[in-house]
Amino acid sequence: MRLVPAALGCWAATIVAVTVGWVAGLVLAVALVVVAIGLWAAQLWAVAHRRERWRVVAVTGLATMLLGAGFAVAGAWQEHHVQAHPLRESFGRSVNVLAVVTDDAKPLRAGGFGGERRWIVRASLREFGHGPAWMQAGGSIVVLAQGSEWAALSPGQSVRFRAEVSEPNRADLTVATLHATDAPKRIGEPPWWQRLAASVRTDLVNASAEALSPAAAGLLPALVVGDTVALSGEVRDAFEIAGLQHLCVVSGANFTILLTALLALTRLLTAGPRTSAAAAAGAVVLFVVIARPDPSVLRAAAMGSVTVLALLTGRRKQALPALCAAVIGLLAIAPELAVSAGFALSVLATAGLILLAPSWADWLRARGWWRGPSEIVAVSAAAFVVTVPLMVALSGRVSLVAIAANALVAPVVGLITVIGAVGAVVACAWGDAAVWVLWCARPPMWWLLGVADHAAAVPGATVTVPGGAVGGSVATVMVVMVVAALRWSHTRRLLAVVVLGVSIVLLPVRFLQPGWPPAGWVLAMCDVGQGDGLALSVAPGSAIVVDVGPDPRPIRACLDRLEITHIPLLVLTHPHADHINGLAGALRGRTVDAIATAPGELRSAIAETCAAADRTAVPTPLVVSTPATVPGRPVTVPGPVAVPTPGPVPTPPNRTAPTGDSSHPTEIAASPSRPAESWPRAQGVVAAQMPATDAAVTSAGPDDSGGTQSHSVTPTTPWEPPPTATPPPLERASPVGAAVRTTQSHHVVCPRGTPGERLAKGDSRPAEHEVSQRESHGHGDETDGLERVTELAGAAGIPLMEVHAGHEMTFGAVGLRVLAPSRDVPASLAADAANDRSLVLRARTPAGTILLTGDIEAEAQVRMMRGEDVRADILKVPHHGSRTTTTEFLRAVAPRLALVSAGSDNTFGHPHHTVITTLAALGATVARTDLDGDVVIVGTATDLRTVTARRRAPQTRHGPAPGLRRDPDSVL
């Protein structure tokens, strides 16, 4: 225990020097020296009076003060070096930079699905200058850049580029943040050991893709070597909610498992202690090289080695000093670790395993538990207890299923890690053999993914609590109190009774949700947080979905509660993350016939996708005729389209095979062997196949010859339901940006990631790997937005279509008309102008007319009022009720019911009080997700009712308009 104060003192002194400033570091060092002098005098007094206990305390304190003073001075020196760095004089200006990349590029989360992807790259500065004048200087820099060239950079690569200099966002010894203004120019090659590491990682990813399912193939490299190149966003989200996110990065657990397995093997081979130690040291060095020798990996290696020491010796007295020594050594090598959340979490988790887990396991065994389960539960609980205060401070969230999830996956994590490590070694020499090795990981990977998925799907799996320093402090006090209270049997019994009672009351309500969804519901506004997610019922188990919110989990849970299994049309109104980033959750477990966007939003990414997918293939133009074509005059469809090919084609994974008597659309994927049958092509890029009895689409506009081109299954008025009749021949449709690629036996349809394309190229790798491998050489997250939409749609075989003003669609008793935007693609698709490009839909339903407005703002509202009748019974208030909604627009709509989708904790002030006041003055009832949770509309046009997922607190509000009422008995 004597090294514990020294480690904590060094850590605290470094934090002060790095975050507060070098002056504060020097002041602290002087103060610590003064205290050390006093402790030295106390130590002399204790020796003179033979007070052994006081002597030990004085010696320990003296060592702590001196070490703390030394680290304070070292931290102050480094911080002063950063503050005095010559590059900081160039803030706000552009400079030429020569730097060495120190870590893999990581994608920044985008705010929408337009524009180029942005990357964050950490590098070590070598030179910088203006024009011909260059200055040599070191230091750590952060580069923010756009373009796939940055994603392809390996650690150790020297690059030259031009960038604008700005102040760093964090106090972590970073000299400056550079905003790159051009592509990097490579100088030379990375070191041989970095190239070796990249080769090993790539071979492991490729072998995993051939041996495992897409989700497992993305997870295994992340679990073994921390390579998240193919890790899907949905798996990442599930692991975060389940409290398993530590498995997706290089942590001490990786080293612990591998070293334990290696030492067990050396014992089996009767190797001596020196041989075993040498083998372990070599394995650590090799693993550090493969996993990238950055400070986080060095930290994981140190923590893992300490944990192995504790497991082998079984004595905490040896492991705890080793942990403290590791902390001191790592802070001496990399002072920036002092302010790293990963470093703190790793140290705390390792300390929990050393100090708490053994005694808790003994306590469980004393009460009849077997050795294995008791140790697993004790380790999971100890790691959770010591890290939860910091997690609360950082994220403001607590996973209530973390202990159970970690305990359930613990038996397979070690097995997966060992299999993956063996597979990585074999893959370097023989790829086919590595596939067979990694095939053995299928059962444990199935279990791991299943536990994560089911744990994340538990209602209330995570709880949002106040974060920051205050939240972390409160969490620390509560954890200490609970752990202390559990030492007494009476407290344990009382806590068990409370937990059991709460479970009996809450779990049936959360899981069974009696009375939900209400019978005959028409429209549901899902509580997806700060975003939009709506479902328009068209048949039992079938609904049109308009936007999917910012996160996959809420929209998935909402649609599951609504018992939606089929989505005939999924509309993404505009390219902002709070409307499209939840797409994976909406697709999960459901058949989707088509995804619709506004004109032009998807084209740039699709063009890039198809160009990169197969550069050796030549697109085949297709000549077809349309109903508007002059007889005898063929028209070449602008852009490549799918070509019918003889022979059967496998049904996409989330489709059911077509049957003649099905009342729902069954086969809708744009297959190269099956022409589209119902959906017309809008602006040259619509794609879908739907039975004519289920949906009808109308589109009119000028053709290329100056006449009028029309695709219609409704002969007269737009909103009159079409008669049941065989539609006229329609122009053959294809996926957005699709291209025909001819191989020996297949016609392959782009976009990237479709099963047919990879099959034709003899590539069985998952779409996630194909995209990420091309754009991110190492660690990184899958991107949100445009490319993610195309990847998900391509992997599931879902057609992408563009719709614009004038399109009309009928789904049973529900009719849709697109009011905006126009068919013309804007000259600029800038993300900051995306709100006014939102798709605006008017739906005619049994409950009346519904106006779905996306995020249109004042300019688009005025434009639409000039050309359309916007009156509606129900209004989805634009832009979450922000003040960009004009009073004139609200008066023109004159809704009886207004729906506002906003997050309860949003910082934008949505909905704005002027909008709510205006709606109340118009006599409209306002339903809000931030107050009501999920909102469902039931009834008829003359008797509307709103049913909410939670009861709103009593408040003074205007009464509902005639014919509209809340149903308090239906509030859950």
Buried (B, 14 or more C-beta within 10 A) or exposed (E): EBBBBBBBBBBBBBBBBBBBBBEBBBBBBEBBBEBBEEBBEBBEEBBEEEBEEBBEBBBBBBBBBBBBBBBBBBBBBBBBBBEEBEBBEBEEEBBBBBBBBBBBBBBBEBBBBBBBBBBBBBBBBBBBBEEEEBEEBEBBBBBBBBBBBBBBBBBBBBBBBBBBBBEBEEBBBBBBBBBBEBBBEBEEEBBEEBBBBBEBBBBBBBBBBBBBBBBBBBBBBBBBBBBBBBBBBBBBBBBBBBBBBBBBBBBBBBBBBBBBBBBEEBEEEEBEEEEBEEBBEEBBEBBBBBBBBBBBBBBBBBBBBBBBBBBBEEEBEBBBBBBBBBBBBBBBEBBBBBBBEBBBBBBBBBBBBBBBBBEBBEBBBEEEBEEEBBBBBBBBBBBBBBBBBBBBBBBBBBBBBBBBBBBBBBBBBBBBBBBBBBBBBBBBEEEEEBBEBBBBBBEBBBBBBEBBBBBBBBEEBBEEBEBEEEBBEBBBEEBEEEBEEEEEEEEEEEEEEEEEEEEEEEEEEEEEEEEBBBEEBBBBBBBBBBBBBBBBBBBEEBBBBBBBBBBBBBBBBBBBBBEBBBBBBBBBBBBBBBBBBBBBBBBBEBBBBBBBBBBBBBBBBBBBBBEBBBEEBEBEEBEBBBBBBEEEEEBEBEBBBBBEBEEEBEBBEBBBEBEEEBEBBBBBBBBBBBBBBBBBBBBBBBBBBBBBBBBBBBBEBEBEEEEEBBBBBBEEEBEEEBEEEEBEEBBBBBBBBBBBBBBEEBBBBBBBBBBBBBBBBEBEBBBBBBBBBBBBBBBBBBBBBBBBBBBBBBBBBBBBBBBBBBBBBBBBEBBBBBBBBBBEBBEEBEBEBBBBBBBBBBBBBEBBBBBBBBBBBBEBBBBBBEEBEBEBBBBBBBBBBBBBBBBEBBEBBBBBBBBBBBBEEBEEEBBBEEBBEBBBEBBBBBBBBBBBBBBBBBBBBEEBBBBBBEEBEEEEEBEBBEBBBBBEEBBB
